[in-house]
Amino acid sequence: FQAEDGIRDRSPSRGLGDVYKRQIMRSLIINGTTHQVDVEDEMPLLWVLRDELGMTGTKFGCGIGQCGACTVHVNGEAVRSCSLPVFAVQDKEIITIEGLGKNNPVKKAWIEEQVPQCGYCITGQIMATSALLSQNLKPSESEIENKISNLCRCGNYVRVRKAIRRSAELIQKQES
């Protein structure tokens, strides 16, 4: 839009469907560290992690919470961060793939079972698996099916199943 004085307005247009978005400082606990972010209430957690905090391990896949590439833990539960507004996670414990650490047994199992192909879905799968196994080290096939619904573009589901089982073995070994 060009004003009468010839100066071009570069701000985003606000259509009739837009509503006023409140932007306030939020306190987020991510991977054990408190972060202050000044973002709109409705901004998805995924974009706060990636764009505001530079934590790019969590991936954007579909933007509607279906594929699982954006999976993180919120208070120990696997959630899809692309459709989760930041106001919903204030003062909750958020863990990203970066927060699992380098020697994480689920990450090790993914490597041992040669799961990675294109690698895009892996962080979400690892996060979903970590959440499931933190609650149940011997999940049934039905539980795995219900809790690990992440999509893999490469169709590597057989290796993913093996890696889930191997992850449980490595966790049990680590705990004993």
PEURCOR-V745705 format. One line per field, one symbol per residue. phi: phi as a letter, one per 30 degrees, with the letter a starting at -180 (. if undefined). psi: psi as a letter, one per 20 degrees, with the letter a starting at -180 (. if undefined). burial: I if it has 24 or more other C-alpha atoms within 12 Angstrom, else O. A space follows every 50 residues. Layout:
# PEURCOR-V745705
phi->???
psi->???
burial->???
This chain:
# PEURCOR-V745705
phi->.cdedidddcdddcddddcdcdcbdccbcbhicdccbcbdedddeedddd ddciccddccccibicdjdcdbcbhicdbcddccdeddcdicdcbceddd idcddddddddedhdebdiddddddddddeddddcadbddedddedcccd dbddidddddddddddeddddddddc
psi->pprhjippojqqqoahiqrppporpqopopkippppqnrqgipqhghggg hhijnjhpqpfhjjkhhihjprpoliqpqoihjoqhhijpjqopprhhih rhkphggghhggjlgpehigigggggggggggihhoimqrhgggghhnjq qohikkhghggghgghggghggghi.
burial->OOOOOOOOOOOOOOOOOOOOOOOOOIIIIIIOOOOOIOIOIIIIIIIIIO OOIOOOIIIIIOOOIOIIIIIIIIOIIIIIIIIIIIIIIIOIIIIIIIII OOOOIIIIIIIOOOIIOOIIIIIIIIIIIIIIIIOOIOIOOOOIOOIIII IIOOOIIOIIIIIIIIIIOIIOOOOO
